Amino acid sequence: MLPSLALVSGEPAGIGPELCVRLAQQPRRDCQLLAFADPDTLRAAAAALSLPLQLLPESAPALAPGDLRLRAVGNAVPSRFGHTEPANAAAVIGALTLAADACLRGELAGLVTGPVHKAAINDGGIAYTGTTELLARHAGREVVMMLANDIVRVALATTHLPLRAVADALTPALLERCLRIVHAALRSEFGIAAPVIAVLGLNPHAGEDGHLGREEIEVMAPVLATLRAEGMRLVGPLPADTAFLPQKLAGFDTVLAMYHDQGLPVLKYSGFEQAVNLTLGLPYPRVAVDHGTALELAGRGIADPSSLFAAVAQCAQLAARSALA
């Protein structure tokens, strides 16, 4: 049987709803989808795109282009494309948690999420730093954020921190936890028996033997030595400015960057439209689009759905592999 995935459209004023409508036009041979969203917003997106949309009960088969099974999560107030409504923050978070609950109960095999507007949620009175952090707390798991496209996978030791705070956050315990999660996920979710992980240094030139910073010597090297002794194949700490050269990437299964903007600009330059965002360490696969809400594009029919299509395909693949494990 095909895995059943939760699909959360995200911010109702952004491009998420119309991307879901475009997704519903595609024949599915890899999974079944159950959307968690406001039905009126999805219908408005379909009307704006002049595309068919038939919202179906959860148990109904989706057979025709435009069919989409739905578990309705109603907005508090009507949404307008391009204009966030803080009053709808609870519905946005509610859709995410309801979908995650279904995955934790085993009703659904994976979670695909659209873009969420952080400021709108916080303006609605809900403290929110990101969906990755929300799902980690919800599941009670330690997680690692990974972004991937056909060129490279980049995992992050730290995520949404000010640059000033990164060095203090990068402790031996944090680095060891991240590497263990990434290593386990590459083996179990991606089917790589002996993954090779490139570990970037924190400082320019990976510290230049301590002349440009000592984190590589005092924090990173002992952790890498310990994990190598257990059999992990770890390369580094590597200077970030040369680690992404194609001839080097060919030998790595993933790159662990120390902070958000150390690794992600390279990944997005190499293939932004097809990139996806994965949360490693959850008890179910979660894959998200690698772009924001694009309020200025919402409702105009010009948003590129490639990242959502790739996210669904990746989540279906991971869910199918988990079912066979």
C-alpha positions as CSV (number, residue, x, y, z in Angstrom):
1,M,0.0,0.0,0.0
2,L,1.1,3.6,-0.7
3,P,2.1,5.5,2.4
4,S,-0.4,8.1,3.6
5,L,1.2,11.6,4.3
6,A,-0.1,14.7,6.1
7,L,0.1,17.8,4.0
8,V,0.0,21.2,5.9
9,S,-0.4,24.2,3.7
10,G,1.1,26.7,6.2
11,E,0.4,30.5,6.2
12,P,-3.0,31.0,4.6
13,A,-2.0,34.4,3.2
14,G,1.1,33.1,1.5
15,I,1.7,30.8,-1.5
16,G,1.3,27.5,0.5
17,P,-2.4,27.0,-0.3
18,E,-2.0,27.5,-4.1
19,L,1.0,25.2,-4.1
20,C,-1.2,22.6,-2.5
21,V,-3.8,23.2,-5.2
22,R,-1.1,22.7,-7.9
23,L,0.0,19.5,-6.1
24,A,-3.5,18.2,-6.2
25,Q,-3.5,18.3,-10.0
26,Q,-0.6,15.8,-10.1
27,P,-1.4,12.1,-10.3
28,R,0.1,10.4,-7.3
29,R,1.8,7.0,-7.6
30,D,4.1,7.3,-4.6
31,C,1.7,8.2,-1.7
32,Q,-1.7,9.3,-0.6
33,L,-2.2,12.8,0.8
34,L,-4.4,14.2,3.6
35,A,-4.4,18.0,3.8
36,F,-4.7,19.9,7.1
37,A,-5.9,23.3,6.1
38,D,-8.7,25.8,5.9
39,P,-11.1,24.7,3.2
40,D,-12.2,28.2,2.2
41,T,-8.5,29.3,1.7
42,L,-7.9,26.3,-0.5
43,R,-10.9,27.0,-2.6
44,A,-9.9,30.7,-3.0
45,A,-6.5,29.6,-4.1
46,A,-8.0,27.2,-6.7
47,A,-10.2,30.0,-8.0
48,A,-7.3,32.4,-8.2
49,L,-5.4,29.8,-10.3
50,S,-8.5,28.8,-12.4
51,L,-7.8,25.1,-11.4
52,P,-10.2,22.4,-10.3
53,L,-10.4,21.5,-6.6
54,Q,-12.6,18.9,-5.1
55,L,-12.2,18.6,-1.3
56,L,-12.9,15.1,-0.2
57,P,-13.6,13.3,3.1
58,E,-10.6,11.6,4.7
59,S,-11.7,8.1,3.7
60,A,-12.5,8.9,0.1
61,P,-10.0,8.0,-2.7
62,A,-8.5,10.9,-4.6
63,L,-8.8,9.7,-8.2
64,A,-9.2,12.8,-10.4
65,P,-6.9,15.8,-11.0
66,G,-7.9,18.4,-8.4
67,D,-9.0,15.8,-5.8
68,L,-7.7,16.5,-2.3
69,R,-8.6,14.7,0.9
70,L,-9.0,17.2,3.8
71,R,-9.1,17.3,7.5
72,A,-10.4,20.9,7.9
73,V,-8.7,23.3,10.3
74,G,-10.7,26.5,10.0
75,N,-9.3,30.0,10.2
76,A,-10.6,32.4,12.8
77,V,-11.1,35.1,10.2
78,P,-11.1,35.1,6.4
79,S,-7.6,35.4,4.9
80,R,-6.5,37.5,2.0
81,F,-3.6,36.6,-0.2
82,G,-0.6,38.8,0.7
83,H,-2.0,40.0,4.0
84,T,-1.3,38.0,7.2
85,E,-3.9,37.9,9.9
86,P,-2.4,37.3,13.4
87,A,-5.9,36.0,14.5
88,N,-5.2,33.0,12.3
89,A,-2.0,32.0,14.1
90,A,-3.8,29.4,16.2
91,A,-5.2,27.7,13.1
92,V,-1.7,27.6,11.5
93,I,-0.2,26.0,14.6
94,G,-3.2,23.8,15.1
95,A,-2.9,22.3,11.7
96,L,0.8,21.5,12.3
97,T,0.1,19.9,15.7
98,L,-3.0,17.9,14.5
99,A,-0.9,16.5,11.6
100,A,2.0,15.7,13.9
101,D,-0.4,14.0,16.3
102,A,-1.7,11.8,13.5
103,C,1.9,10.8,12.6
104,L,2.8,10.0,16.2
105,R,-0.3,7.8,16.5
106,G,0.7,6.0,13.3
107,E,-2.4,7.1,11.4
108,L,-0.1,8.8,8.8
109,A,3.4,7.8,7.7
110,G,4.9,11.2,7.3
111,L,4.5,15.0,7.3
112,V,5.0,17.5,4.5
113,T,4.7,21.2,5.5
114,G,4.3,24.4,3.6
115,P,5.8,27.8,4.5
116,V,4.9,29.5,7.8
117,H,5.1,33.2,8.6
118,K,7.0,33.5,11.9
119,A,6.1,37.1,12.5
120,A,2.4,36.5,12.0
121,I,2.4,33.7,14.5
122,N,4.3,35.7,17.1
123,D,2.0,38.7,16.5
124,G,-0.9,36.3,17.2
125,G,0.5,35.7,20.7
126,I,2.1,32.4,20.1
127,A,5.9,32.1,20.8
128,Y,7.3,30.5,17.7
129,T,10.9,30.2,16.4
130,G,10.3,27.6,13.6
131,T,8.4,24.5,12.7
132,T,11.5,22.3,13.3
133,E,11.7,23.4,16.9
134,L,7.9,23.1,17.4
135,L,7.8,19.5,16.1
136,A,10.8,18.6,18.2
137,R,9.1,19.8,21.4
138,H,5.8,18.2,20.4
139,A,7.5,14.8,19.9
140,G,9.9,15.2,22.9
141,R,12.8,14.5,20.6
142,E,16.2,16.0,19.9
143,V,16.4,16.8,16.2
144,V,18.7,18.2,13.5
145,M,17.6,20.3,10.6
146,M,18.9,19.1,7.2
147,L,18.4,20.8,3.8
148,A,18.9,18.8,0.6
149,N,18.7,18.9,-3.1
150,D,20.1,16.7,-5.9
151,I,23.6,18.2,-5.3
152,V,24.2,18.2,-1.6
153,R,22.8,17.5,1.8
154,V,23.6,20.1,4.5
155,A,22.8,19.5,8.2
156,L,23.0,22.3,10.8
157,A,24.6,22.1,14.2
158,T,22.7,25.3,15.2
159,T,19.7,26.7,13.5
160,H,18.0,30.0,14.2
161,L,20.6,31.7,16.4
162,P,22.2,35.1,16.2
163,L,25.7,34.7,14.9
164,R,27.0,36.2,18.2
165,A,25.5,33.2,20.1
166,V,26.8,30.4,17.9
167,A,30.2,29.9,19.4
168,D,28.8,29.6,22.9
169,A,26.1,27.2,21.7
170,L,28.6,24.9,20.0
171,T,29.5,22.6,22.9
172,P,30.9,19.1,22.7
173,A,27.6,17.7,23.9
174,L,25.7,19.5,21.1
175,L,28.1,18.5,18.4
176,E,28.1,14.8,19.5
177,R,24.3,14.8,19.6
178,C,24.0,16.3,16.1
179,L,26.5,13.8,14.6
180,R,24.7,10.9,16.2
181,I,21.3,12.0,14.9
182,V,22.6,12.7,11.4
183,H,24.6,9.4,11.3
184,A,21.6,7.4,12.4
185,A,19.2,9.1,10.0
186,L,21.5,8.6,7.0
187,R,21.6,4.9,7.8
188,S,17.9,4.3,8.7
189,E,16.1,6.9,6.6
190,F,18.4,7.2,3.6
191,G,19.7,3.6,3.5
192,I,23.4,4.5,3.5
193,A,25.2,1.7,5.4
194,A,28.4,3.6,6.2
195,P,27.8,7.3,5.7
196,V,30.6,9.8,5.3
197,I,29.9,13.1,7.0
198,A,32.0,16.2,6.4
199,V,32.2,18.4,9.5
200,L,32.9,22.1,8.8
201,G,35.0,24.2,11.2
202,L,33.5,27.2,12.9
203,N,36.2,29.7,12.1
204,P,37.8,30.8,8.9
205,H,40.3,28.2,7.6
206,A,38.9,25.9,10.3
207,G,40.8,27.9,12.9
208,E,44.2,27.9,11.2
209,D,45.7,25.6,13.9
210,G,44.4,27.8,16.6
211,H,45.5,31.1,15.2
212,L,42.0,32.1,14.1
213,G,40.1,30.5,16.9
214,R,40.4,27.4,19.1
215,E,36.9,25.8,18.8
216,E,38.1,23.3,16.3
217,I,40.9,22.1,18.6
218,E,39.2,22.3,22.0
219,V,35.5,21.5,21.1
220,M,35.4,19.7,17.8
221,A,38.5,17.5,17.5
222,P,37.9,15.5,20.8
223,V,34.3,14.7,19.7
224,L,35.3,13.7,16.3
225,A,38.0,11.4,17.7
226,T,35.6,9.7,20.0
227,L,33.0,9.1,17.3
228,R,35.6,7.9,14.8
229,A,36.7,5.3,17.4
230,E,33.1,4.0,17.4
231,G,33.3,3.6,13.6
232,M,31.8,6.8,12.3
233,R,33.3,8.1,9.1
234,L,33.9,11.8,9.8
235,V,36.0,14.2,7.8
236,G,37.1,17.4,9.3
237,P,37.0,20.0,10.8
238,L,37.1,21.4,7.2
239,P,37.5,25.0,6.1
240,A,34.0,25.9,4.9
241,D,35.2,27.9,1.9
242,T,36.6,24.8,0.2
243,A,34.5,22.0,1.5
244,F,31.8,22.5,-1.1
245,L,34.1,22.1,-4.1
246,P,32.5,19.5,-6.4
247,Q,35.4,17.1,-6.3
248,K,35.2,17.1,-2.5
249,L,31.4,16.8,-2.2
250,A,31.6,13.7,-4.4
251,G,33.1,11.9,-1.4
252,F,30.6,13.1,1.3
253,D,27.0,11.9,2.0
254,T,26.3,15.0,4.0
255,V,27.9,18.2,5.3
256,L,27.4,19.3,8.8
257,A,27.6,23.1,9.0
258,M,28.0,24.9,12.3
259,Y,25.5,27.6,11.7
260,H,22.6,28.5,9.4
261,D,24.4,30.8,6.9
262,Q,27.5,28.8,6.7
263,G,26.0,26.0,4.7
264,L,22.6,27.0,3.4
265,P,23.7,29.7,0.9
266,V,25.7,27.1,-1.0
267,L,22.9,24.6,-1.0
268,K,20.4,27.2,-2.2
269,Y,22.7,28.5,-4.9
270,S,23.2,24.9,-6.2
271,G,19.5,24.3,-6.6
272,F,17.0,26.4,-4.6
273,E,13.9,25.4,-6.5
274,Q,14.3,21.6,-5.8
275,A,15.6,21.9,-2.3
276,V,13.7,20.5,0.7
277,N,14.0,20.9,4.5
278,L,14.1,17.7,6.6
279,T,13.8,17.2,10.3
280,L,16.0,14.3,11.4
281,G,15.4,12.6,14.7
282,L,11.6,12.6,14.7
283,P,9.7,9.3,15.0
284,Y,8.3,9.9,11.5
285,P,9.6,11.6,8.3
286,R,9.1,15.3,8.1
287,V,9.9,17.2,4.9
288,A,9.2,20.9,4.2
289,V,9.6,23.3,1.4
290,D,12.8,25.3,1.4
291,H,11.3,28.7,0.9
292,G,9.2,31.3,2.7
293,T,5.6,32.4,2.4
294,A,6.3,34.8,-0.6
295,L,3.4,37.0,0.3
296,E,4.1,39.3,-2.7
297,L,3.4,36.3,-5.0
298,A,0.4,34.8,-3.3
299,G,-2.7,34.5,-5.4
300,R,-1.0,35.5,-8.6
301,G,-0.4,32.0,-10.0
302,I,3.3,32.4,-10.6
303,A,4.8,30.7,-7.5
304,D,7.1,27.7,-8.4
305,P,5.7,24.5,-6.9
306,S,9.0,22.5,-7.5
307,S,10.0,22.5,-3.8
308,L,6.7,21.2,-2.6
309,F,6.6,18.5,-5.3
310,A,10.2,17.5,-4.2
311,A,9.2,17.5,-0.5
312,V,6.3,15.1,-1.1
313,A,8.4,12.8,-3.3
314,Q,11.2,12.8,-0.6
315,C,8.8,12.2,2.3
316,A,7.0,9.4,0.4
317,Q,10.4,7.7,-0.3
318,L,11.4,8.0,3.4
319,A,8.1,6.7,4.6
320,A,8.2,3.7,2.2
321,R,11.7,2.9,3.4
322,S,10.6,3.1,7.1
323,A,7.7,0.8,6.4
324,L,10.1,-1.8,5.1
325,A,12.6,-1.5,8.0
